[in-house]
Amino acid sequence: MEVGLSIVVIVASVLLVLLVLLHRAKGGGLSTLFGGGVSSSLGGSSIAEKNLNRLTVAVGSVWIVGIIGLGLLLKS
């Protein structure tokens, strides 16, 4: 059970990082150093942004539930 939850948390962590990096930058900062102009010209589809937001929230929820489950499992 521990191994399964650990794998779920690791996969969700990697997916969460990738999904956050796919979001369009809304301001300056670190994201503009790595091709901010390219991502701003490619973006624009509000449906794609909404779906990306929903997917990010879903993967984040899976990650949180996995962390809590793993913590409860290791505690007992």
N, C-alpha and C positions, 0 to 999 in steps of 0.2 A: 504494500500500500504506500509506504514511504517513497519507494522508487518511482511509482506511478505518479504520485503528486509532485515529486521533484522534477520529473520530466515535463509534466504539464506546466509547472512554474517556469522552467527554463525556456520552453518553446514560447510561452506567452510573453516572457521577457524580451526575447529576440524579436517577436512580432510587434510588440509594443514600441520598441526602439525604431524599427523600420517604419511603422505607421506614423509615428511622430515626425520622423524625418521627411516623410512624404507630404506633410502639410505645407501649405503655401505660407511663406513668411509674411506677417502682417506689419512688421516694423523692421528697423535696422537690427544690428547685433551680429551674432556669430553666423547666422544662416546666410547673410549677404556675402560673407567671405567665400562661400563655396557655391558660386553660381546663382546668386540671387536674381540676376537679370534673366537667366534662362528659365527659372521656375516661374517668374512673373509673366513671361510671355507664353508659357505653356498652360498656365492656369486659366481660370475664368468660368469653368463650368460649375455652376452652383449645385447641380445634382451630384456631381462627382465629389464635391467638398462635403455635402451632407452625408453621402454614403461613407466617405472616409471618416467623418466624425463619428458616425454610428458604429462603424467597425472598430475604431479606436476605443470607444466607450465599452463595447462588448468585450474586447480583448483585455482591457483594463479591469473589467469586472471579473473575468475569469482569473486573472492574475491575483486580484485581491482575495477572492474566494480560495484559490489555491494556497496562498500564503497563510491565510487564517486556518485552513484545514491542516496544512503541514505543521503549523505551530501547535494546534490542539493535539495532533497525532503524536508529535514528539514530546509534548508535555506529559502525556499519560503513559 
